[in-house]
Amino acid sequence: MAKSANIETQLVHLGRTSADDVLAVNPPLVRASTTVFPTLAAFRQSYHGIAFETARYGRSGTNTVFELQTAMAALCHAESCLATGSGLNALIAVLGAHAEPDKQILVQNDVYGPARVYAETELRRFGCRVSFFKDLNQLSDLICDRTTLVLIEVPTSLTMQMLDVRQVCNIAQKFGVPVACDSTWGTPCYFDAHGLGIDISIHAATKYINGHSDVILGLITGSYEKLASTRAWCSLYGTHVAPDAAWLGLRGLRTLDVRMERHQENAFIVAQWLSKHKLVEKVLFPVLSTDAAHLLWRQQFSGGAGPFTIELAECDETSFSRFIDALTLFGLGTSWGGFESLVMPALPHNLRATEVLPDVGRRVRLHIGLENAGDLCDDLDGALSKL
Ligand SMILES: *Cc1c(COP(=O)(O)O)cnc(C)c1O
């Protein structure tokens, strides 16, 4: 591809090397369990290549997966990228790879719920100490010579908390501890994780990278050195990405920046409108200048994504159901990052973060899609009137 530092051009041209072979715009979808080699020498050689970057056996990827990984590594200014079967699988691979009996992993309080559950159950069962922190002070107090990994997420799922990423990295660096970050919300368009000092960046490509709500896919970026243990873990545990999922991930990348611009614009309009509504107690969205995390967001992100959380005025279950069921443009479901708007009750048991989530006003997570922003406000207005 013609070299360009501009992400719009990169998104269109990266990861298409094999398209030339088939005289098409898109790279061919290569499905394979067996990789066949022309000679014994080539067969043997394949076992000296880097796992998940060399055609060897279907489980370690086909050219379609390699195209996506190469594109993602370049977009994220990283040496390497590892694709996994899901975003959760990516988080678990990074956590699992750094776990050792009697060592310690530090996890930010409100990270993606299932990753937290894995840390609390499996990692502890394995004998690894796991501690949770909510801010820089707690991180500084907990980090020690036994620490093998710090895992953060900005902003955190559902609670939308923000950390100073550079400070987290400074603290960890003093102890030689790698920092991993769930970068799903910001996407490679708006969040330069490695530029801020993150060693291992994790994306649920299920969300914006695919962008069409029809694929489950994870991506991990970093240097070969920093990804070495995670790569070995993925090899050991038989991690695999379906080439079909990788192909759709690549297709999603082509329009990522265009979609993000609309998500950003719409989310801002809807969030501002909601923040003025009398039945909305709070809007948790760092993009709004009134949000406590706004300054940190401005310093660390070049744009805002579509998911945010609102807290409704106190209401009973019946009127809450009436509100949710009256929405017509917002689908009711888990996940986000597709072209469509979604609504999901933010259940406290998903979070464990009871101190930030009193079960008084109902918290609701919205994902603002690509529809007309005025239509979305009208839909919310109609549903709020049912509260
Ligand atoms: C959805 C999500 C994940 C998990 O991704 P899956 O592909 O659904 O497993 C991880 N982190 C964040 C922030 C997410 O929103």
Ligand as a Chemical Component Dictionary entry (heavy atoms), coordinates in Angstrom:
data_LIG
# 
_chem_comp.id                   LIG 
_chem_comp.type                 NON-POLYMER 
_chem_comp.pdbx_formal_charge   0 
_chem_comp.three_letter_code    LIG 
# 
loop_
_chem_comp_atom.comp_id 
_chem_comp_atom.atom_id 
_chem_comp_atom.alt_atom_id 
_chem_comp_atom.type_symbol 
_chem_comp_atom.charge 
_chem_comp_atom.model_Cartn_x 
_chem_comp_atom.model_Cartn_y 
_chem_comp_atom.model_Cartn_z 
_chem_comp_atom.pdbx_ordinal 
LIG C1 C1 C 0 -18.090 -6.419  24.749 1  
LIG C2 C2 C 0 -16.881 -6.087  25.476 2  
LIG C3 C3 C 0 -15.911 -7.054  25.714 3  
LIG C4 C4 C 0 -16.118 -8.508  25.336 4  
LIG O1 O1 O 0 -16.115 -8.714  23.955 5  
LIG P1 P1 P 0 -16.806 -10.030 23.338 6  
LIG O2 O2 O 0 -16.290 -10.072 21.960 7  
LIG O3 O3 O 0 -18.275 -9.837  23.439 8  
LIG O4 O4 O 0 -16.332 -11.186 24.152 9  
LIG C5 C5 C 0 -14.775 -6.670  26.368 10 
LIG N1 N1 N 0 -14.570 -5.398  26.761 11 
LIG C6 C6 C 0 -15.486 -4.438  26.536 12 
LIG C7 C7 C 0 -15.208 -3.057  26.984 13 
LIG C8 C8 C 0 -16.664 -4.743  25.890 14 
LIG O5 O5 O 0 -17.576 -3.793  25.697 15 
# 
loop_
_chem_comp_bond.comp_id 
_chem_comp_bond.atom_id_1 
_chem_comp_bond.atom_id_2 
_chem_comp_bond.value_order 
_chem_comp_bond.pdbx_ordinal 
LIG C1 C2 SING 1  
LIG C2 C3 SING 2  
LIG C2 C8 DOUB 3  
LIG C3 C4 SING 4  
LIG C3 C5 DOUB 5  
LIG C4 O1 SING 6  
LIG O1 P1 SING 7  
LIG P1 O2 DOUB 8  
LIG P1 O3 SING 9  
LIG P1 O4 SING 10 
LIG C5 N1 SING 11 
LIG N1 C6 DOUB 12 
LIG C6 C7 SING 13 
LIG C6 C8 SING 14 
LIG C8 O5 SING 15 
# 
